[in-house]
Amino acid sequence: WMQIPWTSALLLLWLVGALAFLVWRTWNYQMMRRQVLADARAVATAGRVRIVESPLVAAPLAFGVFDKVVALPFGFLASADSETSDFAIAHELEHHAGGDLIAIMALQPLFALHWFNPLAWASWRALRGDQEAACDARVMAGRDRAERARYGQLIASFAGHAPLALAAPMACPVLGDKSIIHRLKSLPMDDGSRGRRWA
């Protein structure tokens, strides 16, 4: 046992784990993107963001950094009332406008280096929960109490759907019930100044 170079072995394990983690996350994202867009139908554009409907999406979903996409459940625009669809699309567009997806992608190498660390996983969940809550706050800025109540019902209605890897779904059940409660409580909050967000 004394002859085993433990420091080198643990360093190698750490680096191999980080590389495997990064490959796994990238592969998951690419597979998700390919599957969602395979049978997707373009329904609209909003600036540089494509809005599509896909049969593989159970809840509105934003993804992509260079080719920006908002994916909606198939038939969503026809079945949802106009306010619900407007809220859902506005939320996903805010993920693109707020740079949430760029932050998610940029943090993957750092997250990979801490693949073994429970604090990193807890921090990741906290980051995603805060992104969703901040996005909700931006969408609801200047809205009245009744609109916020209806938006809260929309968040709750999507809470049972499973999220896809590296995406920004309308509700994040992987973060747990506390995240949904956190988001609902954050609806009346101010998103803060631009300087504070950058800081």
Residue pairs with C-beta under 8 A, 6 or more apart in sequence:
14 116
17 115
17 116
18 112
18 113
18 115
19 112
21 111
21 112
21 115
22 108
22 109
22 112
25 108
25 111
25 112
25 165
25 166
26 108
28 165
28 166
29 63
29 165
29 166
29 167
32 63
32 164
32 165
32 166
32 167
33 63
33 64
33 69
35 56
36 52
36 54
36 56
36 57
36 61
36 63
36 69
36 71
36 164
37 52
37 54
37 69
37 71
38 56
39 54
39 55
39 56
40 52
40 53
40 54
40 71
41 52
41 53
41 54
41 74
42 50
42 51
42 52
43 51
43 52
43 53
43 72
43 77
44 51
45 51
46 70
46 89
46 93
48 68
49 68
49 69
49 70
49 93
49 96
50 67
50 68
50 69
50 70
51 69
51 70
51 72
51 89
52 69
52 70
52 71
52 72
53 71
53 72
53 73
53 74
53 75
53 76
53 77
54 71
54 72
54 73
54 74
55 73
55 74
57 71
57 72
57 73
57 74
57 164
58 73
58 161
58 162
59 73
59 158
59 161
59 163
59 169
59 170
59 171
60 70
60 71
60 72
60 73
60 76
60 88
60 89
60 91
60 92
60 158
60 169
60 170
61 70
61 71
61 72
61 92
61 164
61 167
61 168
61 169
61 170
62 68
62 69
62 70
62 71
62 92
62 93
62 95
62 96
62 100
62 101
62 167
62 168
63 69
63 71
63 101
63 164
63 166
63 167
63 168
64 101
65 101
65 102
65 105
68 96
68 101
70 89
70 92
70 93
70 96
72 85
72 88
72 89
76 85
76 88
77 85
80 88
83 150
84 150
84 154
87 139
87 150
87 151
87 154
88 154
88 170
90 139
91 135
91 136
91 139
91 170
92 168
92 170
94 100
94 135
94 138
94 139
95 101
95 131
95 135
95 168
98 131
98 134
98 135
98 138
100 131
100 135
100 168
101 168
103 127
103 131
104 128
104 131
104 166
104 168
105 166
107 124
107 127
108 166
111 120
111 124
114 120
125 174
125 175
125 176
125 179
128 172
128 175
128 179
129 172
129 175
129 179
129 182
129 183
131 168
132 168
132 171
132 172
132 175
132 179
132 183
133 182
133 183
133 186
133 189
134 186
134 191
134 197
135 168
136 151
136 155
136 183
136 186
136 187
137 186
137 187
137 189
137 190
137 191
138 191
139 151
140 147
140 148
140 151
140 187
140 188
141 190
141 191
143 151
148 187
148 188
151 187
152 184
152 187
154 170
155 170
155 171
155 180
155 183
155 184
156 171
156 180
156 184
158 169
158 170
158 171
159 171
159 173
159 180
160 173
161 169
161 171
161 173
162 173
162 174
163 169
163 171
163 172
163 173
163 174
171 180
171 183
172 179
173 180
191 197
